[in-house]
Amino acid sequence: MESDFSRFSKLKDICEVEISQELCPAEKKREYIRQTGSSTVHKVGNVEVECVYGSMKLEKMLADIICE
């Protein structure tokens, strides 16, 4: 079985993400996705993961990621 991890190589390490505290929560979510390149696939250093949330609303998922 062969996996395709090519989408991970395009990701920005979330440790390099900077989000202004002056933005409203909705703008922070958009900025996080814009900077990282994905709302479900994340890179932290050398670790790359894909988060699967099932039917969870995008707002709840991003609130969990951003620790709102």
N, C-alpha and C positions, 0 to 999 in steps of 0.2 A: 504494500500500500504506500503510495507516494502522496505527500502533502504539499500544498502550494503556500509557502510563507512569503511570497514576493510582496504582498501588501504591507508586511511589517517593515521592510527596508525603507519605505517612504515616510515612516512615522518620526515625529520629533520626540525626543526624550521628555517626559512630563516634568522632570527636574529642571528643565530649561524654560518652562512656561512661566511667564510673568503676566499676571492679570491685575489690572488696577482695581483697588478697593473702592474707587469712586464710582465704578459701574454698578448699575442695578443688577439684581440676580439674573434676569433674562439676558442682559448684555454679557455678563460673566460667562454664561453657558455658551453663547455664540462665540465668544472670544476663545474659550477653551477648545471648542471643536475646530475653529479656524486655525489655531496654533498647532494643535496636535495632529490634525488631519483625520480624526475619527472620533466618534462618540462611543465606540465599543471595543476598539483595538488600541492597546496602550503599550508604550515602551518606557521602561524604567531602568536606566543603565543598560545592562546586557540582557535584561529580562523583557520578553515580549509576550503579552497575554491578550486573549480575546474574552471579553465579558459577555455572557449571554443572559439576558434578563427576561426572556419569554415575552409575556404580554404586558410587562410593566410599562407605564407611561414614560415617555422620554424625559419629561420634567422630573419625575421621581428618580430615574436612573442618574441623570446629571446631578441632581441634588446630592445623591449618595456619593458620587465621584468627587464633587467639589466640597463636600462636607458642609452643606448649608444648614 
